[in-house]
Amino acid sequence: MTEEQPVIKIDDKEYKKNELNEDQVNLVNKLAQIQQNKNNLLSQVYDLDILEKAYLEKLKTSLSEKK
């Protein structure tokens, strides 16, 4: 039984990972890290947007109670 090699798809063209040279593999790995970091940051921004709205509402409520 042969093990299937990972395939990298770039601009609708497929490349077998084992056919890439070391520099190309490093670039693929770096791009995967960047994409993961980007997704994590986008998730954090989403969370921060929710927190910002919650704190703003809390502030508005606090200000309206003082009157």
Phi, psi and omega in degrees: 000125181266144179275132178287136179275143176300144179244132177255130181250121179228122181052047178064016176244135183261140178230132175282130185302324182288351178263356178274151176279174186300316179297319180294319177297318178299319178294320177298316179296318179296318178298321178296319177296317180297316180297319179295316178298318179298315179297319177297317179295320178297322177295319178295319178298318178301312179299318180294324176299317179295315179298318180301314180296320180295315179294322178297316178297320178297317178297315179300317179298315180298318180292323181287334179285337183284342185286000000 
